Amino acid sequence: MGNVRDLKKDINYVLGDIIEAVYIWEYENTDKDAKQSEAIIDEAIEIFDELIAKVNAKGIENPKAHFKSINQELEARGNALIAKIGKLS
């Protein structure tokens, strides 16, 4: 990880791609109920807000470890959202 700007871009790209995947699923499955897919989008937006707030936090004692943990959280929570997209029916 290069710097804070790159981490913010990663958060934006990962969660943006997940939201885009949900929109594609909705477009391809117009006959299905969209409540579950809308919940995934809402969750992705909440995760985005939480992670950006953590990135912007001031007074961090160990910035390198802090940003590494944010990156790991992004990966874990992103994978969880992707799994939820896979389970949409």
MIVOVO-234416 format. One record per residue: residue number from 0; x negated, y negated, z negated of N, C-alpha, C in turn. Coordinates in nm, 3 decimals, always signed. Example, Ala and Ser with C-alpha at 12.3 -4.5 7.8 and 13.67 -1.06 7.14 Angstrom:
<site><num>0</num><n_c1>-1.319</n_c1><n_c2>+0.569</n_c2><n_c3>-0.780</n_c3><ca_c1>-1.230</ca_c1><ca_c2>+0.450</ca_c2><ca_c3>-0.780</ca_c3><c_c1>-1.320</c_c1><c_c2>+0.330</c_c2><c_c3>-0.780</c_c3></site>
<site><num>1</num><n_c1>-1.285</n_c1><n_c2>+0.225</n_c2><n_c3>-0.708</n_c3><ca_c1>-1.367</ca_c1><ca_c2>+0.106</ca_c2><ca_c3>-0.714</ca_c3><c_c1>-1.290</c_c1><c_c2>-0.003</c_c2><c_c3>-0.787</c_c3></site>
END
This chain:
<site><num>0</num><n_c1>-0.085</n_c1><n_c2>+0.117</n_c2><n_c3>+0.000</n_c3><ca_c1>+0.000</ca_c1><ca_c2>+0.000</ca_c2><ca_c3>+0.000</ca_c3><c_c1>-0.089</c_c1><c_c2>-0.123</c_c2><c_c3>+0.000</c_c3></site>
<site><num>1</num><n_c1>-0.064</n_c1><n_c2>-0.211</n_c2><n_c3>+0.096</n_c3><ca_c1>-0.147</ca_c1><ca_c2>-0.328</ca_c2><ca_c3>+0.111</ca_c3><c_c1>-0.119</c_c1><c_c2>-0.438</c_c2><c_c3>+0.011</c_c3></site>
<site><num>2</num><n_c1>+0.003</n_c1><n_c2>-0.487</n_c2><n_c3>+0.010</n_c3><ca_c1>+0.035</ca_c1><ca_c2>-0.597</ca_c2><ca_c3>-0.079</ca_c3><c_c1>+0.185</c_c1><c_c2>-0.604</c_c2><c_c3>-0.104</c_c3></site>
<site><num>3</num><n_c1>+0.225</n_c1><n_c2>-0.706</n_c2><n_c3>-0.176</n_c3><ca_c1>+0.366</ca_c1><ca_c2>-0.720</ca_c2><ca_c3>-0.214</ca_c3><c_c1>+0.453</c_c1><c_c2>-0.739</c_c2><c_c3>-0.090</c_c3></site>
<site><num>4</num><n_c1>+0.404</n_c1><n_c2>-0.815</n_c2><n_c3>+0.006</n_c3><ca_c1>+0.482</ca_c1><ca_c2>-0.839</ca_c2><ca_c3>+0.128</ca_c3><c_c1>+0.510</c_c1><c_c2>-0.707</c_c2><c_c3>+0.200</c_c3></site>
<site><num>5</num><n_c1>+0.410</n_c1><n_c2>-0.620</n_c2><n_c3>+0.208</n_c3><ca_c1>+0.429</ca_c1><ca_c2>-0.491</ca_c2><ca_c3>+0.273</ca_c3><c_c1>+0.529</c_c1><c_c2>-0.404</c_c2><c_c3>+0.198</c_c3></site>
<site><num>6</num><n_c1>+0.524</n_c1><n_c2>-0.409</n_c2><n_c3>+0.065</n_c3><ca_c1>+0.619</ca_c1><ca_c2>-0.332</ca_c2><ca_c3>-0.015</ca_c3><c_c1>+0.761</c_c1><c_c2>-0.381</c_c2><c_c3>+0.009</c_c3></site>
<site><num>7</num><n_c1>+0.779</n_c1><n_c2>-0.512</n_c2><n_c3>+0.013</n_c3><ca_c1>+0.912</ca_c1><ca_c2>-0.567</ca_c2><ca_c3>+0.041</ca_c3><c_c1>+0.961</c_c1><c_c2>-0.525</c_c2><c_c3>+0.180</c_c3></site>
<site><num>8</num><n_c1>+0.870</n_c1><n_c2>-0.525</n_c2><n_c3>+0.277</n_c3><ca_c1>+0.907</ca_c1><ca_c2>-0.481</ca_c2><ca_c3>+0.412</ca_c3><c_c1>+0.946</c_c1><c_c2>-0.334</c_c2><c_c3>+0.412</c_c3></site>
<site><num>9</num><n_c1>+0.870</n_c1><n_c2>-0.252</n_c2><n_c3>+0.339</n_c3><ca_c1>+0.902</ca_c1><ca_c2>-0.109</ca_c2><ca_c3>+0.330</ca_c3><c_c1>+1.040</c_c1><c_c2>-0.088</c_c2><c_c3>+0.271</c_c3></site>
<site><num>10</num><n_c1>+1.070</n_c1><n_c2>-0.159</n_c2><n_c3>+0.163</n_c3><ca_c1>+1.202</ca_c1><ca_c2>-0.148</ca_c2><ca_c3>+0.100</ca_c3><c_c1>+1.310</c_c1><c_c2>-0.186</c_c2><c_c3>+0.201</c_c3></site>
<site><num>11</num><n_c1>+1.289</n_c1><n_c2>-0.296</n_c2><n_c3>+0.270</n_c3><ca_c1>+1.387</ca_c1><ca_c2>-0.343</ca_c2><ca_c3>+0.367</ca_c3><c_c1>+1.405</c_c1><c_c2>-0.243</c_c2><c_c3>+0.481</c_c3></site>
<site><num>12</num><n_c1>+1.296</n_c1><n_c2>-0.193</n_c2><n_c3>+0.536</n_c3><ca_c1>+1.304</ca_c1><ca_c2>-0.100</ca_c2><ca_c3>+0.649</ca_c3><c_c1>+1.368</c_c1><c_c2>+0.032</c_c2><c_c3>+0.609</c_c3></site>
<site><num>13</num><n_c1>+1.325</n_c1><n_c2>+0.089</n_c2><n_c3>+0.499</n_c3><ca_c1>+1.377</ca_c1><ca_c2>+0.220</ca_c2><ca_c3>+0.457</ca_c3><c_c1>+1.527</c_c1><c_c2>+0.213</c_c2><c_c3>+0.431</c_c3></site>
<site><num>14</num><n_c1>+1.567</n_c1><n_c2>+0.117</n_c2><n_c3>+0.350</n_c3><ca_c1>+1.709</ca_c1><ca_c2>+0.109</ca_c2><ca_c3>+0.317</ca_c3><c_c1>+1.792</c_c1><c_c2>+0.060</c_c2><c_c3>+0.436</c_c3></site>
<site><num>15</num><n_c1>+1.733</n_c1><n_c2>-0.026</n_c2><n_c3>+0.518</n_c3><ca_c1>+1.803</ca_c1><ca_c2>-0.068</ca_c2><ca_c3>+0.640</ca_c3><c_c1>+1.825</c_c1><c_c2>+0.048</c_c2><c_c3>+0.735</c_c3></site>
<site><num>16</num><n_c1>+1.726</n_c1><n_c2>+0.134</n_c2><n_c3>+0.749</n_c3><ca_c1>+1.741</ca_c1><ca_c2>+0.252</ca_c2><ca_c3>+0.834</ca_c3><c_c1>+1.846</c_c1><c_c2>+0.348</c_c2><c_c3>+0.780</c_c3></site>
<site><num>17</num><n_c1>+1.852</n_c1><n_c2>+0.361</n_c2><n_c3>+0.649</n_c3><ca_c1>+1.953</ca_c1><ca_c2>+0.448</ca_c2><ca_c3>+0.588</ca_c3><c_c1>+2.093</c_c1><c_c2>+0.392</c_c2><c_c3>+0.616</c_c3></site>
<site><num>18</num><n_c1>+2.110</n_c1><n_c2>+0.262</n_c2><n_c3>+0.600</n_c3><ca_c1>+2.240</ca_c1><ca_c2>+0.200</ca_c2><ca_c3>+0.627</ca_c3><c_c1>+2.275</c_c1><c_c2>+0.217</c_c2><c_c3>+0.775</c_c3></site>
<site><num>19</num><n_c1>+2.177</n_c1><n_c2>+0.200</n_c2><n_c3>+0.861</n_c3><ca_c1>+2.201</ca_c1><ca_c2>+0.218</ca_c2><ca_c3>+1.004</ca_c3><c_c1>+2.243</c_c1><c_c2>+0.362</c_c2><c_c3>+1.035</c_c3></site>
<site><num>20</num><n_c1>+2.181</n_c1><n_c2>+0.459</n_c2><n_c3>+0.969</n_c3><ca_c1>+2.218</ca_c1><ca_c2>+0.599</ca_c2><ca_c3>+0.989</ca_c3><c_c1>+2.362</c_c1><c_c2>+0.625</c_c2><c_c3>+0.946</c_c3></site>
<site><num>21</num><n_c1>+2.405</n_c1><n_c2>+0.560</n_c2><n_c3>+0.840</n_c3><ca_c1>+2.544</ca_c1><ca_c2>+0.575</ca_c2><ca_c3>+0.795</ca_c3><c_c1>+2.638</c_c1><c_c2>+0.515</c_c2><c_c3>+0.899</c_c3></site>
<site><num>22</num><n_c1>+2.604</n_c1><n_c2>+0.398</n_c2><n_c3>+0.952</n_c3><ca_c1>+2.688</ca_c1><ca_c2>+0.336</ca_c2><ca_c3>+1.055</ca_c3><c_c1>+2.697</c_c1><c_c2>+0.425</c_c2><c_c3>+1.179</c_c3></site>
<site><num>23</num><n_c1>+2.587</n_c1><n_c2>+0.487</n_c2><n_c3>+1.216</n_c3><ca_c1>+2.589</ca_c1><ca_c2>+0.579</ca_c2><ca_c3>+1.330</ca_c3><c_c1>+2.680</c_c1><c_c2>+0.697</c_c2><c_c3>+1.301</c_c3></site>
<site><num>24</num><n_c1>+2.671</n_c1><n_c2>+0.752</n_c2><n_c3>+1.178</n_c3><ca_c1>+2.758</ca_c1><ca_c2>+0.863</ca_c2><ca_c3>+1.141</ca_c3><c_c1>+2.904</c_c1><c_c2>+0.821</c_c2><c_c3>+1.148</c_c3></site>
<site><num>25</num><n_c1>+2.935</n_c1><n_c2>+0.701</n_c2><n_c3>+1.097</n_c3><ca_c1>+3.072</ca_c1><ca_c2>+0.652</ca_c2><ca_c3>+1.101</ca_c3><c_c1>+3.120</c_c1><c_c2>+0.637</c_c2><c_c3>+1.246</c_c3></site>
<site><num>26</num><n_c1>+3.033</n_c1><n_c2>+0.586</n_c2><n_c3>+1.333</n_c3><ca_c1>+3.069</ca_c1><ca_c2>+0.567</ca_c2><ca_c3>+1.474</ca_c3><c_c1>+3.096</c_c1><c_c2>+0.701</c_c2><c_c3>+1.541</c_c3></site>
<site><num>27</num><n_c1>+3.017</n_c1><n_c2>+0.802</n_c2><n_c3>+1.508</n_c3><ca_c1>+3.033</ca_c1><ca_c2>+0.933</ca_c2><ca_c3>+1.570</ca_c3><c_c1>+3.146</c_c1><c_c2>+1.014</c_c2><c_c3>+1.508</c_c3></site>
<site><num>28</num><n_c1>+3.192</n_c1><n_c2>+0.974</n_c2><n_c3>+1.390</n_c3><ca_c1>+3.296</ca_c1><ca_c2>+1.050</ca_c2><ca_c3>+1.319</ca_c3><c_c1>+3.411</c_c1><c_c2>+0.957</c_c2><c_c3>+1.282</c_c3></site>
<site><num>29</num><n_c1>+3.469</n_c1><n_c2>+0.895</n_c2><n_c3>+1.382</n_c3><ca_c1>+3.577</ca_c1><ca_c2>+0.799</ca_c2><ca_c3>+1.356</ca_c3><c_c1>+3.702</c_c1><c_c2>+0.866</c_c2><c_c3>+1.298</c_c3></site>
<site><num>30</num><n_c1>+3.713</n_c1><n_c2>+0.996</n_c2><n_c3>+1.316</n_c3><ca_c1>+3.829</ca_c1><ca_c2>+1.068</ca_c2><ca_c3>+1.265</ca_c3><c_c1>+3.815</c_c1><c_c2>+1.104</c_c2><c_c3>+1.117</c_c3></site>
<site><num>31</num><n_c1>+3.700</n_c1><n_c2>+1.083</n_c2><n_c3>+1.058</n_c3><ca_c1>+3.675</ca_c1><ca_c2>+1.121</ca_c2><ca_c3>+0.917</ca_c3><c_c1>+3.695</c_c1><c_c2>+1.000</c_c2><c_c3>+0.826</c_c3></site>
<site><num>32</num><n_c1>+3.722</n_c1><n_c2>+1.030</n_c2><n_c3>+0.699</n_c3><ca_c1>+3.738</ca_c1><ca_c2>+0.926</ca_c2><ca_c3>+0.599</ca_c3><c_c1>+3.603</c_c1><c_c2>+0.859</c_c2><c_c3>+0.571</c_c3></site>
<site><num>33</num><n_c1>+3.603</n_c1><n_c2>+0.728</n_c2><n_c3>+0.565</n_c3><ca_c1>+3.478</ca_c1><ca_c2>+0.653</ca_c2><ca_c3>+0.551</ca_c3><c_c1>+3.446</c_c1><c_c2>+0.616</c_c2><c_c3>+0.406</c_c3></site>
<site><num>34</num><n_c1>+3.524</n_c1><n_c2>+0.664</n_c2><n_c3>+0.311</n_c3><ca_c1>+3.500</ca_c1><ca_c2>+0.625</ca_c2><ca_c3>+0.171</ca_c3><c_c1>+3.362</c_c1><c_c2>+0.671</c_c2><c_c3>+0.123</c_c3></site>
<site><num>35</num><n_c1>+3.325</n_c1><n_c2>+0.794</n_c2><n_c3>+0.155</n_c3><ca_c1>+3.195</ca_c1><ca_c2>+0.845</ca_c2><ca_c3>+0.111</ca_c3><c_c1>+3.081</c_c1><c_c2>+0.769</c_c2><c_c3>+0.178</c_c3></site>
<site><num>36</num><n_c1>+3.095</n_c1><n_c2>+0.743</n_c2><n_c3>+0.305</n_c3><ca_c1>+2.987</ca_c1><ca_c2>+0.672</ca_c2><ca_c3>+0.376</ca_c3><c_c1>+2.976</c_c1><c_c2>+0.528</c_c2><c_c3>+0.327</c_c3></site>
<site><num>37</num><n_c1>+3.086</n_c1><n_c2>+0.464</n_c2><n_c3>+0.300</n_c3><ca_c1>+3.082</ca_c1><ca_c2>+0.327</ca_c2><ca_c3>+0.246</ca_c3><c_c1>+3.018</c_c1><c_c2>+0.325</c_c2><c_c3>+0.109</c_c3></site>
<site><num>38</num><n_c1>+3.038</n_c1><n_c2>+0.430</n_c2><n_c3>+0.029</n_c3><ca_c1>+2.975</ca_c1><ca_c2>+0.439</ca_c2><ca_c3>-0.102</ca_c3><c_c1>+2.824</c_c1><c_c2>+0.451</c_c2><c_c3>-0.089</c_c3></site>
<site><num>39</num><n_c1>+2.777</n_c1><n_c2>+0.522</n_c2><n_c3>+0.013</n_c3><ca_c1>+2.633</ca_c1><ca_c2>+0.534</ca_c2><ca_c3>+0.037</ca_c3><c_c1>+2.574</c_c1><c_c2>+0.398</c_c2><c_c3>+0.074</c_c3></site>
<site><num>40</num><n_c1>+2.645</n_c1><n_c2>+0.322</n_c2><n_c3>+0.157</n_c3><ca_c1>+2.599</ca_c1><ca_c2>+0.188</ca_c2><ca_c3>+0.195</ca_c3><c_c1>+2.592</c_c1><c_c2>+0.098</c_c2><c_c3>+0.071</c_c3></site>
<site><num>41</num><n_c1>+2.697</n_c1><n_c2>+0.103</n_c2><n_c3>-0.011</n_c3><ca_c1>+2.698</ca_c1><ca_c2>+0.022</ca_c2><ca_c3>-0.134</ca_c3><c_c1>+2.582</c_c1><c_c2>+0.060</c_c2><c_c3>-0.225</c_c3></site>
<site><num>42</num><n_c1>+2.556</n_c1><n_c2>+0.189</n_c2><n_c3>-0.237</n_c3><ca_c1>+2.445</ca_c1><ca_c2>+0.235</ca_c2><ca_c3>-0.321</ca_c3><c_c1>+2.310</c_c1><c_c2>+0.188</c_c2><c_c3>-0.266</c_c3></site>
<site><num>43</num><n_c1>+2.295</n_c1><n_c2>+0.192</n_c2><n_c3>-0.134</n_c3><ca_c1>+2.171</ca_c1><ca_c2>+0.146</ca_c2><ca_c3>-0.072</ca_c3><c_c1>+2.149</c_c1><c_c2>-0.003</c_c2><c_c3>-0.099</c_c3></site>
<site><num>44</num><n_c1>+2.254</n_c1><n_c2>-0.081</n_c2><n_c3>-0.094</n_c3><ca_c1>+2.244</ca_c1><ca_c2>-0.224</ca_c2><ca_c3>-0.122</ca_c3><c_c1>+2.206</c_c1><c_c2>-0.248</c_c2><c_c3>-0.267</c_c3></site>
<site><num>45</num><n_c1>+2.266</n_c1><n_c2>-0.171</n_c2><n_c3>-0.358</n_c3><ca_c1>+2.232</ca_c1><ca_c2>-0.183</ca_c2><ca_c3>-0.501</ca_c3><c_c1>+2.085</c_c1><c_c2>-0.147</c_c2><c_c3>-0.524</c_c3></site>
<site><num>46</num><n_c1>+2.039</n_c1><n_c2>-0.040</n_c2><n_c3>-0.462</n_c3><ca_c1>+1.899</ca_c1><ca_c2>+0.001</ca_c2><ca_c3>-0.477</ca_c3><c_c1>+1.808</c_c1><c_c2>-0.108</c_c2><c_c3>-0.423</c_c3></site>
<site><num>47</num><n_c1>+1.843</n_c1><n_c2>-0.166</n_c2><n_c3>-0.309</n_c3><ca_c1>+1.763</ca_c1><ca_c2>-0.275</ca_c2><ca_c3>-0.252</ca_c3><c_c1>+1.750</c_c1><c_c2>-0.389</c_c2><c_c3>-0.353</c_c3></site>
<site><num>48</num><n_c1>+1.863</n_c1><n_c2>-0.432</n_c2><n_c3>-0.409</n_c3><ca_c1>+1.861</ca_c1><ca_c2>-0.542</ca_c2><ca_c3>-0.505</ca_c3><c_c1>+1.775</c_c1><c_c2>-0.509</c_c2><c_c3>-0.627</c_c3></site>
<site><num>49</num><n_c1>+1.789</n_c1><n_c2>-0.387</n_c2><n_c3>-0.678</n_c3><ca_c1>+1.712</ca_c1><ca_c2>-0.346</ca_c2><ca_c3>-0.797</ca_c3><c_c1>+1.562</c_c1><c_c2>-0.343</c_c2><c_c3>-0.768</c_c3></site>
<site><num>50</num><n_c1>+1.525</n_c1><n_c2>-0.286</n_c2><n_c3>-0.654</n_c3><ca_c1>+1.382</ca_c1><ca_c2>-0.275</ca_c2><ca_c3>-0.622</ca_c3><c_c1>+1.319</c_c1><c_c2>-0.411</c_c2><c_c3>-0.594</c_c3></site>
<site><num>51</num><n_c1>+1.390</n_c1><n_c2>-0.498</n_c2><n_c3>-0.525</n_c3><ca_c1>+1.336</ca_c1><ca_c2>-0.632</ca_c2><ca_c3>-0.497</ca_c3><c_c1>+1.321</c_c1><c_c2>-0.709</c_c2><c_c3>-0.629</c_c3></site>
<site><num>52</num><n_c1>+1.415</n_c1><n_c2>-0.692</n_c2><n_c3>-0.721</n_c3><ca_c1>+1.403</ca_c1><ca_c2>-0.757</ca_c2><ca_c3>-0.851</ca_c3><c_c1>+1.279</c_c1><c_c2>-0.707</c_c2><c_c3>-0.925</c_c3></site>
<site><num>53</num><n_c1>+1.252</n_c1><n_c2>-0.577</n_c2><n_c3>-0.915</n_c3><ca_c1>+1.132</ca_c1><ca_c2>-0.522</ca_c2><ca_c3>-0.979</ca_c3><c_c1>+1.005</c_c1><c_c2>-0.576</c_c2><c_c3>-0.914</c_c3></site>
<site><num>54</num><n_c1>+1.005</n_c1><n_c2>-0.589</n_c2><n_c3>-0.782</n_c3><ca_c1>+0.889</ca_c1><ca_c2>-0.641</ca_c2><ca_c3>-0.712</ca_c3><c_c1>+0.862</c_c1><c_c2>-0.786</c_c2><c_c3>-0.755</c_c3></site>
<site><num>55</num><n_c1>+0.968</n_c1><n_c2>-0.862</n_c2><n_c3>-0.771</n_c3><ca_c1>+0.955</ca_c1><ca_c2>-1.004</ca_c2><ca_c3>-0.805</ca_c3><c_c1>+0.935</c_c1><c_c2>-1.030</c_c2><c_c3>-0.953</c_c3></site>
<site><num>56</num><n_c1>+0.934</n_c1><n_c2>-0.926</n_c2><n_c3>-1.035</n_c3><ca_c1>+0.917</ca_c1><ca_c2>-0.943</ca_c2><ca_c3>-1.180</ca_c3><c_c1>+0.783</c_c1><c_c2>-1.009</c_c2><c_c3>-1.210</c_c3></site>
<site><num>57</num><n_c1>+0.784</n_c1><n_c2>-1.097</n_c2><n_c3>-1.307</n_c3><ca_c1>+0.661</ca_c1><ca_c2>-1.169</ca_c2><ca_c3>-1.345</ca_c3><c_c1>+0.605</c_c1><c_c2>-1.110</c_c2><c_c3>-1.474</c_c3></site>
<site><num>58</num><n_c1>+0.478</n_c1><n_c2>-1.134</n_c2><n_c3>-1.497</n_c3><ca_c1>+0.414</ca_c1><ca_c2>-1.093</ca_c2><ca_c3>-1.622</ca_c3><c_c1>+0.389</c_c1><c_c2>-0.944</c_c2><c_c3>-1.633</c_c3></site>
<site><num>59</num><n_c1>+0.363</n_c1><n_c2>-0.878</n_c2><n_c3>-1.522</n_c3><ca_c1>+0.336</ca_c1><ca_c2>-0.735</ca_c2><ca_c3>-1.523</ca_c3><c_c1>+0.191</c_c1><c_c2>-0.712</c_c2><c_c3>-1.569</c_c3></site>
<site><num>60</num><n_c1>+0.174</n_c1><n_c2>-0.621</n_c2><n_c3>-1.665</n_c3><ca_c1>+0.040</ca_c1><ca_c2>-0.596</ca_c2><ca_c3>-1.719</ca_c3><c_c1>-0.051</c_c1><c_c2>-0.527</c_c2><c_c3>-1.618</c_c3></site>
<site><num>61</num><n_c1>+0.000</n_c1><n_c2>-0.424</n_c2><n_c3>-1.553</n_c3><ca_c1>-0.079</ca_c1><ca_c2>-0.348</ca_c2><ca_c3>-1.457</ca_c3><c_c1>-0.007</c_c1><c_c2>-0.350</c_c2><c_c3>-1.322</c_c3></site>
<site><num>62</num><n_c1>-0.032</n_c1><n_c2>-0.453</n_c2><n_c3>-1.241</n_c3><ca_c1>+0.042</ca_c1><ca_c2>-0.466</ca_c2><ca_c3>-1.114</ca_c3><c_c1>+0.027</c_c1><c_c2>-0.346</c_c2><c_c3>-1.021</c_c3></site>
<site><num>63</num><n_c1>-0.092</n_c1><n_c2>-0.290</n_c2><n_c3>-1.011</n_c3><ca_c1>-0.114</ca_c1><ca_c2>-0.179</ca_c2><ca_c3>-0.919</ca_c3><c_c1>-0.024</c_c1><c_c2>-0.060</c_c2><c_c3>-0.956</c_c3></site>
<site><num>64</num><n_c1>-0.021</n_c1><n_c2>-0.025</n_c2><n_c3>-1.083</n_c3><ca_c1>+0.065</ca_c1><ca_c2>+0.086</ca_c2><ca_c3>-1.128</ca_c3><c_c1>+0.212</c_c1><c_c2>+0.051</c_c2><c_c3>-1.112</c_c3></site>
<site><num>65</num><n_c1>+0.247</n_c1><n_c2>-0.074</n_c2><n_c3>-1.139</n_c3><ca_c1>+0.386</ca_c1><ca_c2>-0.119</ca_c2><ca_c3>-1.127</ca_c3><c_c1>+0.436</c_c1><c_c2>-0.104</c_c2><c_c3>-0.983</c_c3></site>
<site><num>66</num><n_c1>+0.357</n_c1><n_c2>-0.153</n_c2><n_c3>-0.888</n_c3><ca_c1>+0.399</ca_c1><ca_c2>-0.145</ca_c2><ca_c3>-0.748</ca_c3><c_c1>+0.396</c_c1><c_c2>-0.003</c_c2><c_c3>-0.696</c_c3></site>
<site><num>67</num><n_c1>+0.304</n_c1><n_c2>+0.078</n_c2><n_c3>-0.746</n_c3><ca_c1>+0.301</ca_c1><ca_c2>+0.219</ca_c2><ca_c3>-0.706</ca_c3><c_c1>+0.427</c_c1><c_c2>+0.290</c_c2><c_c3>-0.754</c_c3></site>
<site><num>68</num><n_c1>+0.472</n_c1><n_c2>+0.259</n_c2><n_c3>-0.876</n_c3><ca_c1>+0.593</ca_c1><ca_c2>+0.322</ca_c2><ca_c3>-0.928</ca_c3><c_c1>+0.716</c_c1><c_c2>+0.276</c_c2><c_c3>-0.848</c_c3></site>
<site><num>69</num><n_c1>+0.717</n_c1><n_c2>+0.151</n_c2><n_c3>-0.804</n_c3><ca_c1>+0.828</ca_c1><ca_c2>+0.103</ca_c2><ca_c3>-0.721</ca_c3><c_c1>+0.830</c_c1><c_c2>+0.178</c_c2><c_c3>-0.588</c_c3></site>
<site><num>70</num><n_c1>+0.713</n_c1><n_c2>+0.197</n_c2><n_c3>-0.530</n_c3><ca_c1>+0.702</ca_c1><ca_c2>+0.270</ca_c2><ca_c3>-0.404</ca_c3><c_c1>+0.752</c_c1><c_c2>+0.414</c_c2><c_c3>-0.420</c_c3></site>
<site><num>71</num><n_c1>+0.715</n_c1><n_c2>+0.478</n_c2><n_c3>-0.530</n_c3><ca_c1>+0.760</ca_c1><ca_c2>+0.615</ca_c2><ca_c3>-0.556</ca_c3><c_c1>+0.911</c_c1><c_c2>+0.619</c_c2><c_c3>-0.579</c_c3></site>
<site><num>72</num><n_c1>+0.964</n_c1><n_c2>+0.519</n_c2><n_c3>-0.648</n_c3><ca_c1>+1.108</ca_c1><ca_c2>+0.513</ca_c2><ca_c3>-0.671</ca_c3><c_c1>+1.182</c_c1><c_c2>+0.494</c_c2><c_c3>-0.539</c_c3></site>
<site><num>73</num><n_c1>+1.128</n_c1><n_c2>+0.410</n_c2><n_c3>-0.452</n_c3><ca_c1>+1.188</ca_c1><ca_c2>+0.390</ca_c2><ca_c3>-0.320</ca_c3><c_c1>+1.194</c_c1><c_c2>+0.522</c_c2><c_c3>-0.244</c_c3></site>
<site><num>74</num><n_c1>+1.086</n_c1><n_c2>+0.596</n_c2><n_c3>-0.247</n_c3><ca_c1>+1.083</ca_c1><ca_c2>+0.724</ca_c2><ca_c3>-0.176</ca_c3><c_c1>+1.184</c_c1><c_c2>+0.822</c_c2><c_c3>-0.234</c_c3></site>
<site><num>75</num><n_c1>+1.188</n_c1><n_c2>+0.833</n_c2><n_c3>-0.365</n_c3><ca_c1>+1.279</ca_c1><ca_c2>+0.929</ca_c2><ca_c3>-0.430</ca_c3><c_c1>+1.426</c_c1><c_c2>+0.891</c_c2><c_c3>-0.405</c_c3></site>
<site><num>76</num><n_c1>+1.458</n_c1><n_c2>+0.765</n_c2><n_c3>-0.427</n_c3><ca_c1>+1.597</ca_c1><ca_c2>+0.722</ca_c2><ca_c3>-0.410</ca_c3><c_c1>+1.638</c_c1><c_c2>+0.721</c_c2><c_c3>-0.263</c_c3></site>
<site><num>77</num><n_c1>+1.544</n_c1><n_c2>+0.690</n_c2><n_c3>-0.174</n_c3><ca_c1>+1.572</ca_c1><ca_c2>+0.697</ca_c2><ca_c3>-0.032</ca_c3><c_c1>+1.601</c_c1><c_c2>+0.839</c_c2><c_c3>+0.013</c_c3></site>
<site><num>78</num><n_c1>+1.521</n_c1><n_c2>+0.933</n_c2><n_c3>-0.036</n_c3><ca_c1>+1.545</ca_c1><ca_c2>+1.074</ca_c2><ca_c3>-0.002</ca_c3><c_c1>+1.679</c_c1><c_c2>+1.122</c_c2><c_c3>-0.055</c_c3></site>
<site><num>79</num><n_c1>+1.718</n_c1><n_c2>+1.074</n_c2><n_c3>-0.172</n_c3><ca_c1>+1.848</ca_c1><ca_c2>+1.111</ca_c2><ca_c3>-0.228</ca_c3><c_c1>+1.962</c_c1><c_c2>+1.059</c_c2><c_c3>-0.139</c_c3></site>
<site><num>80</num><n_c1>+1.948</n_c1><n_c2>+0.936</n_c2><n_c3>-0.091</n_c3><ca_c1>+2.050</ca_c1><ca_c2>+0.880</ca_c2><ca_c3>-0.002</ca_c3><c_c1>+2.056</c_c1><c_c2>+0.958</c_c2><c_c3>+0.130</c_c3></site>
<site><num>81</num><n_c1>+1.941</n_c1><n_c2>+0.995</n_c2><n_c3>+0.182</n_c3><ca_c1>+1.936</ca_c1><ca_c2>+1.072</ca_c2><ca_c3>+0.307</ca_c3><c_c1>+2.005</c_c1><c_c2>+1.207</c_c2><c_c3>+0.287</c_c3></site>
<site><num>82</num><n_c1>+1.984</n_c1><n_c2>+1.268</n_c2><n_c3>+0.171</n_c3><ca_c1>+2.052</ca_c1><ca_c2>+1.394</ca_c2><ca_c3>+0.142</ca_c3><c_c1>+2.204</c_c1><c_c2>+1.375</c_c2><c_c3>+0.138</c_c3></site>
<site><num>83</num><n_c1>+2.247</n_c1><n_c2>+1.263</n_c2><n_c3>+0.083</n_c3><ca_c1>+2.391</ca_c1><ca_c2>+1.235</ca_c2><ca_c3>+0.078</ca_c3><c_c1>+2.448</c_c1><c_c2>+1.216</c_c2><c_c3>+0.220</c_c3></site>
<site><num>84</num><n_c1>+2.371</n_c1><n_c2>+1.153</n_c2><n_c3>+0.306</n_c3><ca_c1>+2.416</ca_c1><ca_c2>+1.136</ca_c2><ca_c3>+0.445</ca_c3><c_c1>+2.431</c_c1><c_c2>+1.273</c_c2><c_c3>+0.511</c_c3></site>
<site><num>85</num><n_c1>+2.338</n_c1><n_c2>+1.362</n_c2><n_c3>+0.483</n_c3><ca_c1>+2.343</ca_c1><ca_c2>+1.497</ca_c2><ca_c3>+0.539</ca_c3><c_c1>+2.464</c_c1><c_c2>+1.576</c_c2><c_c3>+0.492</c_c3></site>
<site><num>86</num><n_c1>+2.516</n_c1><n_c2>+1.542</n_c2><n_c3>+0.375</n_c3><ca_c1>+2.630</ca_c1><ca_c2>+1.614</ca_c2><ca_c3>+0.319</ca_c3><c_c1>+2.764</c_c1><c_c2>+1.555</c_c2><c_c3>+0.359</c_c3></site>
<site><num>87</num><n_c1>+2.762</n_c1><n_c2>+1.443</n_c2><n_c3>+0.432</n_c3><ca_c1>+2.890</ca_c1><ca_c2>+1.383</ca_c2><ca_c3>+0.474</ca_c3><c_c1>+2.966</c_c1><c_c2>+1.480</c_c2><c_c3>+0.562</c_c3></site>
<site><num>88</num><n_c1>+3.096</n_c1><n_c2>+1.483</n_c2><n_c3>+0.540</n_c3><ca_c1>+3.177</ca_c1><ca_c2>+1.575</ca_c2><ca_c3>+0.621</ca_c3><c_c1>+3.298</c_c1><c_c2>+1.505</c_c2><c_c3>+0.679</c_c3></site>
END
